[in-house]
Amino acid sequence: MLLWHTLATWFRRRYGKRVQKIPLDARSSCPNRDGTLSRAGCIFCNADGSGSGLGGLTLAEQWRIWRDKYTATDDDRLFMAYLQAFSNTYGPAKRLARLLDEVRSLPGCMGLAVGTRADCLDREKLALLAGCGLPEIWLELGLQSASDATLARLNRGHDAACVARAVQAAAAHGLQVCLHLMAGLPGETERDFLASLDWALALPIAGLKLHNVYVPRGTALAAAWAAGRYLPPGRDEYVDLLCAALPRIPSRIVLHRLQADPAPGELLGPAWAADKRGVITDIRRALAARNLWQGCRADVPDGRPDWYGG
């Protein structure tokens, strides 16, 4: 029995079957990497910008590799593209237009999720995304924290107000926005994380990704961790954070993720961050033991909605 509104549930209710997201690396850049804002990047960002490692291939080649892998075991599903690595709306609008043309040409592609930064969007780019013609469009924006002090520590290069403006503009264009939040950031407490969550929920968003902070190899965060200046949250601590967060989130909000997913070979610590299934099981059991579910302190206090499924 599921106690939160998963992306899988969202897709099955809309399309009647599973929808598989395929991660694509469009060899995008980032203003926080190319010197426009900084060359250091965010302190938690790895050298691949959370990419799939297939950035040397064309989008069509990457798509074919992943689609062949998934259809080998189950061909009764739909597929959508996920432009994941770095900031995919960075650069001129004509580059984004070319990317969208490539995505539309991918065989069997029914949707698109675009990962980017709030400061890499404008009206022209939002209009391109809204008008790309695919039935399922998600704009994924990294917020991480609503605290400007924390964002400065992370070397984000923008403030929370920038994110709020981007979300409002995207919603005005009819785009579904998924915000990313990180729990356990340097200098933050549970209260800070929940304050960021409440701030995000006041915006016209449709989805959330909640991430535990882990330490990726080769990052500024790794150096701080090695020097003893940063300690990532423990497994039980993160489960408790989720048990505090999920009840506040209205049932309409789609939870795209509840745990970060380290790339192979990048994780330095904590070791538990590699146990994705185990942590999800811990969250489910803790919620059930405490008689909690997504939205129980928001819009569905009387019981878990049956349509959560599971």
C-alpha positions in Angstrom: 0.0 0.0 0.0 1.5 3.3 -1.1 1.3 6.2 1.3 2.3 9.0 -1.2 1.4 10.1 -4.7 4.1 8.6 -6.9 5.0 9.5 -10.5 4.1 5.9 -11.5 0.6 6.5 -10.1 0.3 9.8 -12.0 1.3 8.1 -15.3 -1.0 5.1 -14.8 -4.0 7.3 -14.0 -3.4 9.4 -17.1 -2.3 6.8 -19.6 -3.4 3.5 -18.3 0.1 2.0 -18.3 3.7 2.4 -17.2 5.7 5.4 -18.5 9.4 5.0 -18.5 11.7 8.1 -18.3 14.8 7.7 -20.4 17.7 9.9 -19.2 19.4 11.8 -22.1 22.6 13.8 -22.0 22.4 16.7 -24.5 25.9 17.9 -23.7 24.4 21.0 -22.1 26.5 23.5 -20.1 25.8 25.6 -17.1 26.4 29.2 -16.2 27.8 28.0 -12.9 30.4 25.9 -14.7 31.5 27.9 -17.8 32.6 31.1 -16.0 29.5 33.1 -16.5 28.7 32.9 -12.8 31.5 30.6 -11.6 33.7 27.7 -12.8 33.3 25.8 -9.5 29.7 24.7 -9.9 27.4 23.9 -7.0 29.3 22.2 -4.2 27.3 19.0 -4.6 27.4 18.7 -8.4 29.6 16.0 -9.9 31.7 16.4 -13.1 28.9 14.9 -15.3 26.2 17.2 -13.9 24.2 14.2 -12.8 24.3 12.8 -16.4 24.0 9.3 -17.6 27.5 9.0 -18.9 26.4 8.7 -22.5 27.0 12.3 -23.5 29.4 11.2 -26.3 26.4 9.7 -28.2 23.6 11.5 -30.1 20.3 11.7 -28.4 18.9 9.2 -30.9 21.7 6.7 -30.0 21.2 7.2 -26.3 17.4 6.7 -26.7 17.9 3.5 -28.7 20.2 2.0 -26.1 17.9 2.7 -23.2 14.7 1.8 -25.0 16.2 -1.5 -26.2 17.2 -2.3 -22.6 13.7 -1.6 -21.2 11.7 -3.3 -24.0 13.8 -6.5 -23.7 12.0 -7.2 -20.5 8.7 -5.4 -20.9 7.5 -3.8 -24.1 4.1 -2.8 -22.8 5.1 0.7 -21.7 5.4 4.2 -22.9 8.5 6.3 -23.0 9.4 9.9 -22.3 12.7 11.7 -22.6 14.5 13.3 -19.7 17.1 15.9 -20.5 18.9 15.4 -17.2 22.5 16.5 -17.2 23.4 20.2 -16.4 21.1 23.0 -17.5 19.3 22.2 -20.6 17.7 25.6 -21.3 21.0 27.4 -21.0 22.2 29.2 -24.1 20.3 30.8 -26.9 16.6 29.9 -27.5 17.5 28.4 -31.0 19.6 25.7 -29.3 16.6 24.7 -27.2 14.5 24.7 -30.3 16.9 22.3 -32.0 16.9 20.0 -28.9 13.1 19.9 -28.9 13.1 19.0 -32.6 15.5 16.1 -31.8 13.3 14.9 -28.9 10.1 15.0 -31.0 11.8 12.8 -33.6 12.7 10.1 -31.2 10.6 6.9 -32.0 7.8 6.4 -29.5 8.6 9.5 -27.4 5.4 10.7 -25.8 6.7 13.3 -23.3 9.6 15.3 -22.1 11.1 16.3 -18.7 13.7 19.1 -18.8 16.2 19.6 -16.0 17.5 23.2 -15.7 18.1 26.2 -13.5 15.7 29.0 -12.8 18.1 31.6 -14.2 18.3 29.8 -17.5 14.7 30.5 -18.5 12.9 33.4 -20.3 9.6 33.9 -22.0 10.8 32.7 -25.4 12.2 29.4 -24.0 9.1 28.8 -21.9 7.0 29.3 -25.0 9.1 26.8 -26.9 8.6 24.2 -24.2 4.9 24.9 -23.8 4.4 24.6 -27.6 6.6 21.6 -28.3 3.6 19.4 -29.0 4.2 16.4 -26.7 1.4 15.4 -24.5 3.4 15.2 -21.2 5.8 18.1 -20.4 7.6 18.6 -17.0 10.0 21.4 -16.2 12.4 20.3 -13.4 14.0 23.1 -11.5 16.6 22.9 -8.8 15.6 24.9 -5.8 17.5 22.8 -3.2 16.7 25.4 -0.4 14.6 28.5 0.0 17.2 30.0 2.2 19.4 32.5 0.4 22.2 32.0 3.0 22.2 28.2 2.2 22.1 28.9 -1.6 25.2 31.1 -1.1 26.9 28.3 0.8 26.0 25.9 -2.1 27.5 28.3 -4.7 24.2 28.2 -6.5 24.6 31.7 -8.1 21.0 32.7 -7.7 18.5 33.4 -4.9 15.2 31.9 -4.0 13.3 34.8 -5.6 14.7 33.8 -8.9 13.2 30.4 -8.6 9.8 31.8 -7.5 9.7 34.0 -10.6 10.6 31.1 -12.9 7.9 28.9 -11.4 5.3 31.6 -11.8 6.3 32.2 -15.4 6.3 28.5 -16.2 2.9 28.0 -14.7 1.6 30.9 -16.7 2.7 29.1 -19.8 0.8 25.9 -18.7 3.9 24.0 -17.8 4.0 21.4 -15.0 6.9 22.3 -12.7 8.7 19.8 -10.5 11.0 21.5 -7.9 14.0 19.7 -6.4 14.6 20.0 -2.6 17.6 18.7 -0.7 17.4 17.5 3.0 20.6 17.7 5.1 22.3 20.6 3.4 25.3 22.2 5.1 24.2 24.5 7.9 20.6 23.5 7.8 18.3 21.9 10.4 15.0 20.0 10.0 13.2 23.3 10.6 15.1 24.9 7.6 14.2 22.0 5.4 10.5 22.1 6.3 10.5 25.9 5.8 11.9 25.4 2.3 9.2 22.8 1.7 6.4 25.1 2.8 7.9 27.9 0.7 7.8 25.6 -2.4 4.3 24.5 -1.7 3.1 28.1 -1.8 4.1 28.2 -5.5 2.1 26.8 -8.5 4.1 23.5 -8.7 2.8 20.1 -9.7 5.6 17.9 -8.5 8.5 17.6 -6.0 11.8 15.7 -5.9 13.1 15.2 -2.4 16.8 14.3 -2.1 18.9 13.3 0.8 22.3 14.9 0.6 25.1 12.5 -0.2 28.8 13.2 -0.9 29.9 12.7 -4.6 33.5 12.1 -5.5 35.4 15.1 -6.9 33.1 17.8 -5.5 33.6 20.7 -3.1 31.3 18.9 -0.7 33.6 15.9 -0.8 36.5 18.1 0.3 34.4 19.5 3.2 33.4 16.0 4.2 37.0 14.7 4.1 38.1 17.6 6.3 35.3 16.9 8.8 33.5 20.1 8.0 30.3 18.4 6.8 28.4 15.4 8.1 25.6 14.1 5.8 22.3 13.0 7.5 22.0 9.5 8.9 19.5 7.0 7.5 17.1 7.3 10.4 17.4 11.0 10.4 16.4 11.2 6.8 13.5 8.9 7.3 12.3 11.1 10.2 12.6 14.2 7.9 10.4 12.5 5.3 7.9 11.6 8.0 7.7 15.2 8.9 7.6 16.4 5.3 5.1 14.2 3.5 2.1 14.9 5.7 2.4 18.6 4.8 2.4 18.0 1.0 -1.1 18.1 -0.6 -2.2 14.8 -2.3 -2.3 16.5 -5.8 1.5 17.0 -5.7 3.4 14.3 -7.6 6.4 13.0 -5.7 8.9 12.2 -8.5 11.5 10.9 -6.1 12.0 10.5 -2.3 15.7 9.6 -2.3 18.8 10.6 -4.3 20.2 8.1 -6.7 24.0 8.2 -6.8 25.7 7.4 -10.1 27.9 4.2 -10.1 31.3 4.9 -8.5 30.6 8.5 -7.4 29.4 7.9 -3.8 31.8 8.6 -1.0 29.2 8.7 1.8 27.0 7.9 3.5 26.9 4.2 2.4 23.2 4.0 3.0 22.5 6.4 0.2 23.2 3.5 -2.2 20.4 1.4 -0.8 17.5 3.1 -2.6 15.0 0.3 -2.2 15.9 -0.2 1.4 15.4 3.4 2.3 12.1 3.6 0.5 11.0 0.6 2.5 12.1 2.3 5.7 10.1 5.4 4.8 7.0 3.4 4.0 7.3 1.4 7.3 7.9 4.5 9.4 4.9 6.3 7.9 2.7 3.3 8.5 3.9 2.9 12.1 3.1 6.5 12.8 -0.2 6.5 10.9 0.9 9.1 8.4 0.6 9.6 4.7 1.1 12.3 2.1 -1.4 15.1 2.7 -2.7 13.9 6.1 -2.0 17.3 7.6 -3.0 19.1 4.4 -5.9 18.1 2.2 -6.6 14.4 3.0 -6.8 14.2 6.8 -9.4 11.4 7.0 -7.4 8.6 5.3 -5.0 7.7 2.6 -6.6 8.2 -0.9 -7.3 4.8 -2.5 -5.9 6.1 -5.8 -2.4 6.2 -4.4 -2.5 2.5 -5.2 -0.1 -0.1 -4.1 
